[in-house]
Amino acid sequence: MRIPPRIISVTALAAALLVGGSVTGAANAAPQKATAPHSVAAPAPAAFSAAAVGEICHSALPSQAHDTLDLIKQGGPYPYPQDGTVFQNREGILPKQNNGYYHEYTVKTPGSPDRGARRIVTGDAQQEDYYTADHYRSFDRVDHGC
């Protein structure tokens, strides 16, 4: 019995797309129990790295980010005790480096009762600065030349 292509399981389709294979063979396979969309495994965070790291001109940063970059250049003092601590890169969005390579600094958010979500994360390379406005969900590398 031939199974209509519209009944291909979500799992077979996802597997074919992730592997780069074809889903035509799955239509002739034995029926599988449909998998709920929420149970399909999400790709590892590293799979999103290239898309999540963009670029932002230094001149396009909010003024508070300029203040933070100035403090970093001066070596402090920083307004929060967490500033200057090692950024672990647990999200896997930034390029993979040894522990201790990245450090994070707060970018003040006007009107926020706490540190807010904005940060500058620096790497050990000269002028390797990343800005995040969404608490590490995405990063933009700061282009100091514009």
Long-range contacts (C-beta under 8 A, 24 or more apart in sequence): 2-27, 2-28, 3-27, 3-28, 3-29, 3-31, 7-31, 9-33, 9-34, 9-35, 10-34, 10-35, 10-36, 10-37, 10-40, 11-35, 11-40, 14-40, 18-43, 44-92, 45-91, 45-92, 45-93, 46-92, 46-96, 48-93, 49-92, 49-93, 49-94, 49-95, 52-93, 52-137, 52-138, 52-139, 53-93, 53-94, 53-95, 53-130, 53-138, 53-139, 53-140, 53-141, 54-138, 54-139, 54-140, 54-141, 55-140, 55-141, 55-142, 55-143, 56-131, 56-140, 56-141, 56-142, 56-143, 57-142, 57-143, 57-146, 58-142, 58-143, 58-144, 58-145, 58-146, 59-146, 61-131, 61-142, 62-107, 62-118, 64-107, 64-108, 64-109, 64-110, 64-118, 65-107, 65-118, 65-120, 65-131, 67-107, 67-108, 68-105, 68-106, 68-107, 68-108, 68-120, 69-120, 69-129, 69-142, 71-105, 72-105, 72-120, 72-122, 72-129, 78-105, 78-106, 79-106, 79-108, 80-106, 80-115, 82-106, 82-115, 87-121, 91-136, 91-137, 93-136, 93-137, 93-138, 93-139, 94-121, 94-123, 94-130, 94-139, 97-123, 97-124, 107-131
